């Protein structure tokens, strides 16, 4: 009886050693899984390549112990990136998929032209575009996105906007593609825009050059 029990103990120990050795061996192999390929997609080819160059330091790094925050910092520093996803494709590939930001406006800062993206970042450029409005004035990003939200929440269409003028008082003027100048109040922009749309729908045949909405619930017509 005692001898049979001893045999069982020996069998258990033997099985433990086998399983333990198997697990340890695989764990060791996994720890030696190094990155040998990085794929970046979602931007134009040139921009994908530029980002890839910054991430090449990850090659031959252990896939299981790469610095996540460092990768995020590098990718997020690219002003064209709206969102991104990083996938570890075992055994040795890192795939990075990027959603490119949408340019909403353009502006001039210190004699350089910049596109303002939906990610809130400015991208330097050497050209202007006719399909997004030009912003004049010393604005902060929050000022623009407050206006953009008011427009999006109203029935006024953002693609009607040709130019935007920001004033130190904190309010905006809008110039549309058909030459209409709209003077907005500092507050209650959404309500003013809804009043504007209602007025324009009721006066489609009138040639109007300027509308002043700075007075509460009033529209002052010029031209």
C-alpha positions in Angstrom: 0.0 0.0 0.0 2.8 2.4 1.0 4.8 1.4 -2.0 1.9 2.0 -4.3 1.4 5.5 -2.8 5.1 6.3 -3.3 4.8 5.3 -6.9 1.9 7.7 -7.4 3.9 10.6 -5.8 6.9 9.8 -8.1 4.5 9.8 -11.1 3.1 13.2 -10.1 6.5 14.7 -9.6 7.6 13.3 -13.0 4.5 14.8 -14.7 5.1 18.1 -13.0 8.6 18.2 -14.3 7.5 17.4 -17.8 4.8 20.0 -17.9 6.9 22.6 -16.1 9.8 22.1 -18.6 7.3 22.4 -21.5 5.8 25.6 -20.2 9.2 27.1 -19.4 10.5 26.3 -22.8 7.6 28.0 -24.5 7.8 31.0 -22.3 11.4 31.4 -23.1 10.7 31.2 -26.8 7.9 33.8 -26.5 10.2 36.1 -24.7 12.5 35.9 -27.7 9.8 37.1 -30.1 11.3 40.2 -31.6 9.7 42.6 -34.1 11.1 42.3 -37.5 8.4 44.0 -39.5 6.3 47.1 -39.0 3.3 48.0 -41.3 1.8 51.5 -41.3 -1.3 52.3 -43.3 -4.0 54.9 -43.5 -2.1 58.0 -44.7 -0.7 58.8 -48.1 2.3 56.7 -49.0 4.8 59.5 -48.3 3.4 60.2 -44.8 3.1 56.5 -44.0 6.8 56.2 -44.8 7.8 59.2 -42.7 6.0 57.7 -39.7 7.5 54.3 -40.3 11.0 55.8 -40.1 10.2 57.2 -36.7 9.0 53.8 -35.5 11.9 51.7 -36.9 13.6 51.9 -33.6 11.1 49.2 -32.5 12.7 46.6 -34.8 14.4 43.8 -32.9 12.6 44.9 -29.7 10.7 42.3 -27.8 7.1 42.3 -29.0 5.8 41.6 -25.5 7.7 44.4 -23.8 7.5 47.3 -26.2 6.8 50.7 -24.6 3.2 51.4 -25.4 3.3 55.1 -24.3 6.3 55.8 -26.5 4.5 54.4 -29.5 1.5 56.5 -28.7 3.6 59.6 -28.3 5.3 59.1 -31.7 2.1 58.5 -33.6 0.2 61.2 -31.9 2.9 63.7 -32.7 1.9 63.4 -36.4 -0.6 66.2 -37.0 -2.4 64.1 -39.7 -3.5 61.4 -37.3 -7.1 61.5 -36.1 -7.2 58.0 -34.5 -5.0 54.9 -34.7 -4.9 51.3 -33.8 -1.9 49.1 -33.1 -2.1 45.4 -33.6 0.5 42.8 -32.5 0.5 40.2 -35.2 2.4 37.3 -33.8 5.0 36.1 -34.1 7.0 39.2 -35.2 4.9 41.9 -36.9 3.4 45.2 -35.7 0.5 46.6 -37.7 -0.5 50.2 -37.3 -3.8 51.4 -38.9 -4.4 55.1 -39.0 -7.5 57.2 -39.5 -6.5 60.5 -41.2 -7.8 63.8 -39.8 -10.2 65.9 -41.8 -9.1 69.4 -42.6 -11.8 71.8 -41.6 -10.2 75.2 -42.2 -7.0 77.1 -43.0 -5.3 80.0 -41.5 -2.1 82.1 -41.4 0.2 82.1 -38.4 3.5 84.1 -38.5 3.4 84.2 -42.3 3.0 80.4 -42.6 -0.2 78.7 -43.9 -1.7 75.9 -41.8 -4.6 73.5 -42.2 -6.7 73.0 -39.0 -7.8 69.4 -38.7 -10.7 67.8 -36.9 -8.2 66.5 -34.4 -7.5 70.1 -33.3 -4.0 70.2 -34.7 -2.4 72.5 -37.2 -0.6 71.1 -40.3 1.8 73.4 -42.1 1.3 73.7 -45.8 2.4 75.7 -48.8 -0.9 75.8 -50.6 -4.5 76.9 -49.9 -7.7 75.1 -50.7 -11.0 76.4 -52.0 -13.2 73.8 -50.3 -12.5 74.8 -46.7 -12.9 78.3 -45.2 -10.0 80.7 -44.5 -9.8 82.0 -40.9 -8.7 85.6 -40.3 -7.8 86.8 -36.8 -6.0 85.5 -33.7 -8.2 82.7 -32.6 -7.8 79.7 -30.3 -8.8 76.3 -31.5 -11.6 76.2 -28.9 -13.1 79.4 -30.4 -13.3 77.7 -33.8 -14.7 74.4 -32.5 -17.3 76.2 -30.5 -18.4 77.9 -33.7 -18.2 74.7 -35.7 -20.4 72.9 -33.1 -23.0 75.7 -33.3 -23.1 75.4 -37.1 -23.4 71.6 -37.0 -26.2 71.8 -34.4 -28.1 74.3 -36.5 -29.5 74.0 -40.1 -26.8 76.2 -41.4 -24.5 74.4 -43.7 -20.7 74.6 -43.0 -19.8 74.1 -46.6 -21.5 77.5 -47.4 -18.7 79.2 -45.5 -15.9 80.9 -47.5 -14.2 83.0 -44.9 -14.3 83.4 -41.1 -13.3 86.5 -39.2 -12.5 86.3 -35.5 -12.5 89.4 -33.3 -10.7 90.1 -30.0 -14.1 90.4 -28.4 -14.6 86.7 -28.9 -17.2 86.7 -31.7 -17.2 85.7 -35.3 -18.3 87.0 -38.7 -19.1 84.5 -41.5 -18.7 85.3 -45.2 -20.5 82.8 -47.5 -19.5 81.7 -51.0 -22.4 83.8 -52.4 -21.0 87.0 -50.8 -23.3 87.3 -47.7 -21.6 88.7 -44.6 -23.1 87.4 -41.3 -22.3 89.1 -38.0 -22.8 86.7 -35.1 -23.1 87.5 -31.4 -20.5 86.2 -29.0 -23.1 84.0 -27.2 -26.1 82.0 -28.4 -24.6 81.4 -31.8 -26.7 78.3 -32.5 -29.9 80.2 -31.8 -28.8 83.0 -34.0 -27.9 80.7 -36.9 -31.3 79.0 -36.7 -32.9 82.4 -36.9 -30.7 83.2 -39.8 -31.7 80.1 -41.7 -35.4 80.8 -41.1 -35.0 84.4 -42.4 -33.1 83.3 -45.5 -35.7 80.7 -46.4 -38.4 83.3 -46.2 -36.4 85.8 -48.2 -34.8 83.7 -51.0 -35.4 86.2 -53.7 -33.9 89.2 -52.0 -30.3 90.2 -52.7 -28.8 90.6 -49.2 -25.2 91.6 -48.6 -25.0 91.7 -44.8 -27.0 90.4 -41.9 -26.3 91.6 -38.3 -27.4 89.1 -35.7 -25.7 90.6 -32.7 -28.9 91.9 -31.1 -30.9 89.2 -29.3 -33.6 87.7 -31.5 -33.2 90.5 -34.1 -31.8 90.7 -37.6 -30.5 93.9 -39.0 -30.5 93.9 -42.7 -28.0 95.8 -44.8 -28.2 95.8 -48.6 
